[in-house]
Amino acid sequence: MKIYLKNGDALEVEQGADCLAAASAISEGLARAAVAAKVNGHLVDLRHALAEGDKLEIVTLKDKEGLDVYRHTCAHVLAQALKTIYPTCKLAIGPVIDNGFYYDVDFKTPITMEDFAKVEAEMKKIIKSNLPIERFTLSREEAIALMSKYHENYKVELVQDLPEGEEISFYKQGSFTDLCRGPHLPSTGKIKAFKLVSIAGAYWRGDEKKKMLTRIYGTAFAKKEEMDAYFEMLEEAKKRDHVKLGKEMKLFALMNEGRGFPFFLPKGMVLKNLLIDYWRQIHRREGYVEIQTPIILNRSLWETSGHWDHYKENMYTTKIDGEDCAIKPMNCPGGMLVYKLTPHSYKDLPIRMGELGIVHRHEKSGQLHGLMRVRCFTQDDAHIFMTPDQITTEIKGVARLINEVYTLFGFKYHVELSTRPENSIGSDEDWDAATAALRQALDELNLPYVVNEGDGAFYGPKIDFHLEDSIGRTWQCGTIQLDFQLPQRFDAEYVGEDGQKHRPIMIHRVVFGSIERFIGILIEHFAGKFPVWLAPEQVKVLPVTDRAADYAQKLADEMNAMGLRASADLRKEKIGKKILDAELEKVPYKLVVGDKEVEEDTVSVRRRGEGDIGAMSRAAFIEMLVQEDKEKKIF
């Protein structure tokens, strides 16, 4: 029979051949590297039987899907090891996560990380045994009977909750069987490098009213060298932890009096305002106007926007004069009201409307983390109202702006196109048009992207930008969301060239995303060593003796008067101590001044990370600093 490969080539294979046989027909090397396959776009096991006309793509560990299959199999090996050592434990779920996996388990006797060594030893035995992994399916009644026989009550509950008609599959390796959608590796022996890393508590199905289970986290990589590099990255990440550095550098504080609501300190506010000033500068240049909408708005607005139905569990609500109200989790409904205040013609469009809006979203306490996951943040929002023929141009304009910003900070990034989710609103026609417009813009910009099926907003598809920081971690920040729905729900209009009323199309977009979160990312990206233009303090002037104190203060005052950020350390400490303290504060420039510098109107310059770079005239140093600040250089 004939099947078709990713590049469109036809391949003749025997009737009923599986994916592994097809991989072998292509090349023995590919068959050895294969871990799974995609048939007609669906991820399957290598033992999946092919049919005439199928489209086949072989998946290896070089593919994200391949690593996911590898790590998911490792989760099953963990589960088998746990059942061998702790026969009375009950298994819940064991999904793949970034760089690894976890398994939620109900233990009669609690375990700790000290037990990991014996669990890992048992996992290595299972891997060395190279057990074949076999898939089989059962009816709902048979599946419940099997899991009941094994006393796996959590699995029984999962089976009972599956939709009618859903295929119920299991995977067997040796004497161990687990309920699983799959796919999996063909055998346990293909796992080369893994490690159990931590333990935590997790409520069954995330419900605080249900039992607390033990969550065991692990990581797995195709090669030991890759796993070693990952742990080196984690060690580096600990040094860069924004919560630790933020406290040391006196940028922000996290207090029990407001969990999830960060306090910004004076130096942190300098940093935050520098980002906001930069944001305003580039948005004025790009033709945006800035607005501000209220933090609290009434229920009827959120019902019109759809947030009351789709997002209420994450909203803080209150009553004002007996009326239900909500603290805004998003800025877009307020932006719609501003648009509707004035009649618009097609000649007015596009209208690019920006808002640095403070939003509040209820996050569970266990999910809070520094500035990365908070309950209150500043969203650098903008909404663009436009005609249908302006869509591609506007999307491209936003993408170029996002690229400019990320490039400035030294970030690499990749792009994802997220399509229609299950709980969406609107017609198929609108969704198809919106998705096609986003694809067209990305194609015309020659921006490579991957499709993230079903992960769009409830009102429209989106383009997400994932930053890569200086140690290789990725962060989703910028987004462009195309929305046909909100203008319809709010009955927004403009008068077209034909004199008739038309619906505008709307773009929701952010560049930083959350300014607070972006600051957290920047702290870790730069390890607190901000470039001159972003540093809360750019220069520290260090007098060697009291005789040079007046000169030091005069230098600092002069720079501050020019809009730079400097201070003089006038403490009665030795110069070595002053230099060390300024290094710990990560100040870009230290100016050491003594009798000679006072007499010659010079400064002895120390650059962060380089040490002493020599003497300069006072004027020459200030000129250099002004230029670096203006050009937003990174060193």
URHUGI-V938878 format. One record per helix or strand. SS is the DSSP state (@ for helix, = for strand). FROM is the first residue (numbers start at 1). LEN is the number of residues. If there is no record, write none. Layout:
BEGIN
ss:SS from:FROM len:LEN
ss:SS from:FROM len:LEN
END
This chain:
BEGIN
ss:= from:2 len:4
ss:= from:10 len:3
ss:= from:18 len:1
ss:@ from:19 len:8
ss:@ from:28 len:6
ss:= from:34 len:6
ss:= from:42 len:3
ss:= from:49 len:1
ss:= from:55 len:6
ss:@ from:64 len:22
ss:= from:90 len:2
ss:= from:96 len:2
ss:= from:100 len:7
ss:@ from:113 len:16
ss:= from:132 len:7
ss:@ from:140 len:10
ss:@ from:153 len:8
ss:= from:168 len:6
ss:= from:176 len:4
ss:= from:187 len:1
ss:@ from:188 len:3
ss:= from:193 len:11
ss:@ from:204 len:3
ss:= from:212 len:10
ss:@ from:224 len:17
ss:@ from:242 len:7
ss:= from:252 len:2
ss:@ from:256 len:3
ss:= from:263 len:2
ss:@ from:266 len:20
ss:= from:288 len:3
ss:= from:296 len:3
ss:@ from:299 len:7
ss:@ from:307 len:4
ss:@ from:312 len:3
ss:= from:317 len:4
ss:= from:323 len:5
ss:@ from:332 len:9
ss:= from:345 len:1
ss:@ from:346 len:3
ss:= from:351 len:10
ss:@ from:365 len:3
ss:= from:369 len:1
ss:= from:373 len:1
ss:= from:376 len:11
ss:@ from:388 len:21
ss:= from:412 len:7
ss:@ from:428 len:17
ss:= from:449 len:4
ss:= from:457 len:1
ss:= from:460 len:1
ss:= from:462 len:7
ss:= from:474 len:10
ss:@ from:485 len:5
ss:= from:494 len:2
ss:= from:501 len:2
ss:= from:505 len:10
ss:@ from:515 len:11
ss:= from:539 len:5
ss:@ from:546 len:16
ss:= from:566 len:4
ss:@ from:575 len:10
ss:= from:589 len:5
ss:@ from:595 len:6
ss:= from:602 len:6
ss:= from:611 len:7
ss:@ from:618 len:14
END
